Every structure is written in C-alpha cells, then in structure tokens.
C-alpha cells in the first residue's frame, strides 16, 4: 500500500522540460513544475550560464522569464550572454524577459545585519512575474543576500518566504548558490538546500592538471532522476551541453555485410574484410603504418562509392595529403568529388567533451559511411583517464548507432611491443583489433602485422611481415622463426626446432 502511494505521488509531479541539451534526460523529464531548484557550484562552474539558459530555452518555447540578479548588473549579463546567441535586449523589448536588478550599485554602502529585509524584493519579483506572465524564474546568486546577513535563522526564514512566494505564483524557479569546495558542503552558508525542493551540483574539478566539468542531481524531492556525475561542457552559440552517457544502450544493429579495408591481403587475413558497422582499432608504434591503414581504408571506401570522413589529431592537412599522394592516393580529388572530408584539429584546442560534440555534429552533417580517427592517443593527452574513457564510449556508441564503419588508431609507448593506455580502454568495445609491430631481426628492423581480434568471424592468426612502398602496404609471409614479437621480446628458434614443434602439434 505504501509503495502504491509513493508511486502515485511520484507520477503526480509534473515536470517542465528545460530544453537544456542532456539535462531533461538526467532529470527524467525536466524540472519539477512550480518548484524551486538550487543550482550550486564553485566559482567558474557555469551557474550563471545555466540560469540564463533556463530562461532562454523557455522563451524559445513561448514561456516568458524573470531574471533576478544579485551580483552581475543586467548590462554585463546582456553583453556576456551574446556569445551564446541569446539576444536578451531584444527579448526585453518583446516583453519576454524581465530583469529584477538587486545587484550592488556603485557607491552603495554595505548593509549591516538587521537592516536587510527581503519583503520589498519579493514584492518586486511578484510584480515582474505577474506583469510579464512569466513561467520561469532564475535567481543569481543567493550568496549576495547572505553577505548582508550574519544570522542563519534570519537567512533561512527569508529564504522560506522567497521560496513560498514563488510556489504560490506556480512558477518554476532556479536559485544559484556558490560553494567553496567541489566535494564539500552543498553550499557556502549551509542552509539553502533545506529550503529548495531540488538540488543540482555543478563541478569544475581540476584533475591531473586538466579541468573537467560535471553535473549531478543530488536531490529531487518526490520524483526520479539519474544518479551520479555526468560530464558537460560550454559551447559557443549553444551554452551548457550535457553528455548523458547512461543514455547509451546496447541496441545497435549488427550487419553481416563486409567492407574492404583497402588492402586485399588484409581483407583475406580478416576473413573477407571488416563488417560494415564494426569498430576497428589499429595499434602500433610510431612509423609502423597506422596512418597508411587509415589512408587505404578511406581509399577503399571511395572506390566503392562510399562517403568517407577523417578526423586527424596529429598531422596537418598538408601532411596527410602529401603522405596519401606518396602512397598513390589522391585525397584532393576525392574531396572535390564530395566523397571525402578531412578535419584536422589539435587536441589542445578544446576539451574532450567539445571534441566529441564537434565530431558528432560533423558526422550528422556529412553522413559518412566510414569514419577514421587518427589518433586516439593524441586525444588522451588532454583529459583524465575517466574523461577519456567516457569520450571513447560516447564516440563508438554513436558511430555504431549510425551503422558506420569506424577505424581508430592508437600509439604504443614502446617501439617493439606493449599496449597503450588507449588500447586498454578501447579494446573491450572494439569489434576488431589489428596490431602493427616492429620486429628486430639480425640487426635489421622489419614490420609485422596480426589480427588479434575479429568479432563474429574467423581470421588469420599468423603474425605476418609487411612492407611499405609508393603503392602502400604489402603483406607477406608469416614469421616462422621468431616468438615473443607482440611482447617486444623476440626470441629466435632454429628452423629444425620449429619443424620438430610443428610435427608435435600435428600429431
């Protein structure tokens, strides 16, 4: 009986879609309608952007808003938010956005305890809400009020009055508050969370000398929500964009159709080529031919009239085109025909979340049949391990959902063997793994290739020698007198011993 009542109560709470990308999924529908939500975070965690975006997205949906500012004057907010494409001044002229300015004015003397009363301010807010028929309200930031009041009891009472007034007007409100620590008290004054129905935490954590923004719904009174932290980023012309990785489901389609790798010999090693919607990882030391495999993968696709897309994070456009020409592949002609698109970016120009969003947008716009990323190891430099794994999961799942063939490269830390951090993080979610290795033989460096994994298909188990010339990659015979190649510790065995061991296995 109790469970039934709780379910009825949960279902009775109507939610207002915020339209902030990703947030409505985390909150299972949006913010509880007619209630106040506390958005807390340290300095620089994007509280003000979130509060403004909440109103901006509402206006786009025909819902007017009131912004109550306690710190930044309206003039500064109008200017700062133009970079996100929000023309607040125009919305004010259209009577869709209204400011209630409670920010400090130049020359104002500090107000001492006992003189500050929220009554007049609440009256101004109520008047603006009624005048503009607002459905959304943002208050930024509550900490400015508390700086005038030393008595926590008075602070709590005034907040109760404010929250009650907003609830009576049936508006959905966001109240921002500043924190002093990323993983400490919810808010600086320790009382805000007790008067808000819901609490959302924004974090901007410094880990391994890299910043990572996350959002967490800490409390959602009487209704369901996703648990834990989720990465988000700030995008020009868009604002806050949340990446809800839990939205990824293992529902991708699986195809039996084969596509060429661009090399007939490699196709034979893979049992007839790659599957159309598979994720292929090519791992090897620098100079072993990873970029060549990307080039041949693209050339094979264009030859079959497929659209191909390359994301390059290590080499410039000029280098890629020059290298391709040296292998007999004309990237420039392919681009002119509209069959190839090459996007070059330095990893340090943005965070991984921004790179992921950019890559998704380009894929959706270009609609390729094949995508190559060269290389993942370069992207690994600009993120923490957790952030990198989230990026990998987000990108691979998106590509598979689009039924696109994806080829990723990663660089091993040593010349002769070993696995990279990149390889360890992506290997379990790839369909195929191809290893490229250097092999030292009698004072000479040679190259070896093997198909370590080919999900859903038989494949060649040999480690074969290959060479590179002006026509690309040529795969030859297996290494028969060397063991320990993949581990980077080759051991040479006399041919007679090899024959003896072979006969034993045959028996």
RAJO-V410012 format. One record per backbone hydrogen bond with DSSP energy under -0.5 kcal/mol. CO is the residue of the C=O (numbers start at 0). NH is the residue of the N-H. E is the energy in kcal/mol with one decimal. If there is no record, write none. Layout:
co = (CO | CO)
nh = (NH | NH)
e = (E | E)
//
This chain:
co = (0 | 1 | 2 | 3 | 4 | 5 | 6 | 7 | 8 | 9 | 11 | 13 | 14 | 15 | 18 | 19 | 19 | 20 | 21 | 22 | 23 | 24 | 25 | 30 | 31 | 34 | 35 | 35 | 36 | 36 | 37 | 37 | 38 | 39 | 40 | 41 | 45 | 46 | 47 | 48 | 49 | 50 | 51 | 52 | 53 | 54 | 55 | 56 | 57 | 57 | 58 | 61 | 63 | 63 | 64 | 65 | 65 | 66 | 66 | 67 | 67 | 68 | 69 | 72 | 72 | 73 | 74 | 75 | 76 | 78 | 79 | 80 | 80 | 81 | 82 | 84 | 85 | 86 | 87 | 88 | 89 | 90 | 90 | 91 | 95 | 97 | 98 | 99 | 99 | 104 | 111 | 114 | 117 | 118 | 119 | 120 | 121 | 122 | 123 | 124 | 125 | 126 | 127 | 128 | 128 | 134 | 135 | 136 | 137 | 138 | 139 | 139 | 140 | 141 | 141 | 142 | 144 | 145 | 149 | 150 | 151 | 152 | 153 | 154 | 155 | 156 | 157 | 158 | 159 | 160 | 161 | 162 | 163 | 164 | 165 | 166 | 170 | 171 | 172 | 173 | 174 | 175 | 176 | 177 | 180 | 186 | 190 | 191 | 191 | 196 | 197 | 198 | 198 | 199 | 200 | 201 | 202 | 204 | 204 | 206 | 209 | 211 | 212 | 213 | 214 | 215 | 215 | 218 | 219 | 227 | 229 | 230 | 232 | 232 | 234 | 234 | 238 | 240 | 241 | 242 | 243 | 244 | 248 | 256 | 258 | 262 | 263 | 264 | 265 | 266 | 266 | 267 | 268 | 273 | 274 | 277 | 277 | 278 | 278 | 279 | 279 | 280 | 280 | 281 | 282 | 283 | 284 | 288 | 289 | 290 | 291 | 292 | 293 | 294 | 295 | 296 | 297 | 298 | 299 | 300 | 300 | 301 | 306 | 306 | 307 | 308 | 309 | 309 | 310 | 310 | 311 | 312 | 315 | 316 | 317 | 318 | 319 | 320 | 321 | 322 | 323 | 323 | 324 | 328 | 329 | 330 | 331 | 332 | 333 | 333 | 334 | 338 | 340 | 340 | 341 | 342 | 345 | 346 | 350 | 351 | 352 | 353 | 354 | 355 | 356 | 357 | 358 | 359 | 360 | 361 | 362 | 368 | 369 | 370 | 371 | 372 | 373 | 373 | 374 | 375 | 376 | 377 | 378 | 379 | 383 | 384 | 385 | 386 | 387 | 388 | 389 | 390 | 391 | 392 | 393 | 394 | 395 | 396 | 397 | 398 | 399 | 404 | 405 | 406 | 407 | 408 | 408 | 409 | 414 | 416 | 419 | 420 | 421 | 422 | 425 | 426 | 430 | 431 | 432 | 432 | 433 | 434 | 435 | 436 | 438 | 438 | 440 | 443 | 443 | 445 | 446 | 447 | 448 | 449 | 449 | 452 | 453 | 459 | 461 | 462 | 463 | 464 | 465 | 466 | 468 | 471 | 473 | 476 | 477 | 480 | 482 | 483 | 483 | 484 | 485 | 490 | 493 | 494 | 495 | 496 | 497 | 498 | 499 | 500 | 501 | 502)
nh = (4 | 5 | 6 | 7 | 8 | 9 | 10 | 11 | 12 | 12 | 13 | 32 | 16 | 30 | 20 | 22 | 23 | 241 | 25 | 26 | 28 | 27 | 225 | 15 | 34 | 172 | 196 | 197 | 38 | 174 | 39 | 199 | 176 | 201 | 178 | 44 | 49 | 50 | 51 | 52 | 53 | 54 | 55 | 56 | 57 | 58 | 59 | 60 | 60 | 62 | 61 | 63 | 134 | 135 | 97 | 67 | 137 | 68 | 99 | 69 | 139 | 101 | 103 | 75 | 76 | 77 | 78 | 79 | 80 | 81 | 82 | 83 | 85 | 84 | 236 | 86 | 87 | 90 | 91 | 92 | 93 | 95 | 96 | 94 | 64 | 66 | 100 | 68 | 101 | 107 | 114 | 116 | 121 | 122 | 123 | 124 | 125 | 126 | 127 | 128 | 129 | 130 | 131 | 132 | 133 | 171 | 65 | 173 | 67 | 175 | 69 | 70 | 143 | 144 | 145 | 146 | 147 | 148 | 151 | 154 | 155 | 156 | 157 | 158 | 159 | 160 | 161 | 162 | 163 | 164 | 165 | 166 | 167 | 168 | 170 | 169 | 172 | 136 | 36 | 138 | 38 | 141 | 40 | 187 | 183 | 189 | 193 | 194 | 195 | 220 | 37 | 217 | 218 | 39 | 215 | 41 | 213 | 206 | 211 | 209 | 206 | 204 | 231 | 202 | 229 | 200 | 217 | 198 | 222 | 216 | 214 | 242 | 234 | 240 | 237 | 238 | 234 | 232 | 243 | 244 | 246 | 247 | 250 | 275 | 273 | 266 | 267 | 268 | 269 | 271 | 272 | 270 | 459 | 258 | 277 | 279 | 405 | 430 | 431 | 281 | 407 | 282 | 433 | 409 | 435 | 411 | 287 | 292 | 293 | 294 | 295 | 296 | 297 | 298 | 299 | 300 | 301 | 302 | 303 | 303 | 305 | 304 | 368 | 369 | 340 | 371 | 311 | 342 | 312 | 373 | 344 | 346 | 319 | 320 | 321 | 322 | 323 | 324 | 325 | 326 | 326 | 328 | 327 | 330 | 333 | 334 | 335 | 336 | 338 | 339 | 337 | 307 | 309 | 342 | 343 | 311 | 348 | 349 | 354 | 355 | 356 | 357 | 358 | 359 | 360 | 361 | 362 | 363 | 364 | 365 | 366 | 404 | 308 | 406 | 310 | 408 | 312 | 313 | 378 | 379 | 380 | 380 | 381 | 382 | 387 | 388 | 389 | 390 | 391 | 392 | 393 | 394 | 395 | 396 | 397 | 398 | 399 | 400 | 401 | 403 | 402 | 370 | 279 | 372 | 281 | 375 | 376 | 283 | 437 | 413 | 423 | 424 | 425 | 426 | 428 | 429 | 454 | 280 | 451 | 452 | 282 | 449 | 284 | 447 | 440 | 445 | 443 | 440 | 445 | 438 | 465 | 436 | 463 | 434 | 451 | 432 | 456 | 450 | 463 | 478 | 448 | 475 | 446 | 473 | 471 | 468 | 466 | 464 | 479 | 492 | 490 | 487 | 488 | 487 | 417 | 482 | 497 | 498 | 499 | 500 | 501 | 502 | 503 | 504 | 505 | 506)
e = (-2.1 | -2.4 | -2.3 | -2.4 | -2.2 | -2.4 | -2.5 | -1.3 | -0.6 | -1.1 | -0.8 | -3.3 | -0.6 | -2.0 | -0.6 | -1.8 | -0.9 | -2.9 | -1.7 | -2.6 | -3.5 | -1.2 | -3.3 | -3.5 | -1.3 | -2.4 | -1.1 | -1.2 | -0.5 | -2.9 | -0.6 | -3.4 | -1.8 | -3.0 | -1.7 | -1.6 | -2.2 | -2.4 | -2.5 | -2.8 | -1.9 | -1.2 | -2.8 | -2.9 | -1.0 | -2.4 | -1.8 | -0.7 | -0.8 | -3.1 | -1.6 | -0.6 | -2.3 | -1.7 | -1.7 | -0.6 | -2.4 | -0.7 | -2.5 | -0.5 | -2.8 | -2.6 | -0.5 | -0.7 | -1.8 | -2.7 | -1.6 | -2.9 | -2.1 | -0.9 | -0.6 | -1.3 | -1.4 | -2.1 | -1.8 | -0.8 | -1.6 | -1.9 | -2.4 | -2.1 | -1.9 | -3.1 | -1.1 | -1.5 | -2.5 | -3.0 | -0.6 | -1.7 | -0.9 | -2.4 | -1.9 | -0.5 | -3.1 | -1.9 | -1.9 | -2.4 | -2.7 | -2.2 | -2.3 | -2.4 | -2.2 | -2.7 | -2.3 | -0.6 | -1.9 | -2.4 | -2.0 | -2.4 | -3.5 | -2.8 | -2.9 | -0.9 | -1.3 | -1.2 | -1.6 | -1.4 | -1.7 | -1.1 | -0.7 | -2.1 | -2.6 | -2.4 | -2.6 | -2.3 | -2.4 | -2.1 | -2.2 | -3.1 | -2.6 | -2.1 | -2.0 | -2.1 | -2.3 | -1.4 | -1.7 | -1.2 | -0.6 | -2.0 | -2.2 | -3.0 | -2.8 | -2.9 | -1.8 | -2.4 | -0.7 | -0.5 | -1.3 | -1.6 | -0.7 | -1.6 | -3.3 | -1.8 | -1.9 | -2.6 | -2.3 | -0.6 | -1.9 | -0.7 | -2.2 | -1.4 | -3.1 | -1.8 | -1.8 | -3.0 | -2.0 | -3.4 | -0.9 | -2.4 | -1.9 | -0.5 | -2.5 | -2.9 | -0.5 | -2.5 | -2.0 | -3.4 | -2.8 | -2.1 | -0.8 | -1.5 | -2.2 | -1.7 | -2.3 | -2.6 | -1.8 | -2.3 | -1.8 | -1.8 | -1.8 | -3.4 | -1.4 | -1.4 | -3.3 | -3.2 | -1.7 | -0.5 | -2.5 | -2.4 | -1.9 | -0.5 | -3.2 | -0.6 | -3.0 | -2.1 | -3.2 | -1.2 | -1.7 | -1.9 | -1.8 | -2.4 | -2.7 | -2.3 | -2.3 | -2.6 | -2.7 | -1.4 | -2.5 | -2.3 | -0.9 | -0.5 | -2.6 | -1.9 | -3.1 | -1.7 | -1.8 | -2.4 | -0.6 | -3.1 | -0.5 | -2.8 | -2.4 | -0.6 | -2.3 | -2.5 | -2.4 | -2.9 | -2.5 | -2.2 | -2.0 | -0.9 | -0.8 | -3.0 | -1.7 | -1.0 | -1.7 | -2.3 | -2.2 | -1.8 | -2.1 | -1.0 | -1.7 | -3.1 | -2.7 | -0.5 | -0.5 | -2.9 | -1.9 | -1.2 | -2.3 | -2.8 | -2.2 | -2.6 | -2.7 | -2.4 | -2.3 | -2.1 | -2.4 | -2.5 | -1.9 | -3.1 | -2.4 | -2.1 | -1.8 | -2.6 | -3.0 | -1.9 | -2.8 | -0.8 | -0.9 | -1.6 | -0.6 | -0.8 | -1.3 | -1.0 | -2.5 | -2.4 | -2.1 | -2.0 | -2.4 | -2.6 | -2.5 | -2.6 | -2.7 | -2.1 | -1.5 | -2.4 | -2.4 | -2.2 | -1.4 | -2.0 | -1.4 | -2.8 | -3.4 | -2.3 | -3.1 | -2.8 | -0.5 | -1.9 | -0.9 | -0.6 | -2.0 | -1.8 | -1.6 | -2.2 | -1.5 | -1.0 | -3.4 | -2.7 | -1.8 | -1.5 | -2.6 | -1.9 | -0.6 | -3.5 | -0.6 | -2.9 | -1.2 | -3.4 | -0.6 | -3.2 | -1.8 | -2.8 | -2.9 | -2.4 | -0.9 | -1.8 | -1.7 | -0.6 | -0.7 | -2.8 | -2.7 | -3.9 | -0.6 | -2.6 | -1.9 | -2.3 | -2.4 | -2.5 | -0.6 | -1.7 | -3.0 | -0.6 | -2.0 | -1.0 | -1.4 | -2.3 | -2.0 | -2.4 | -2.2 | -2.5 | -2.5 | -2.3 | -1.8 | -2.0 | -1.9 | -1.8)
//
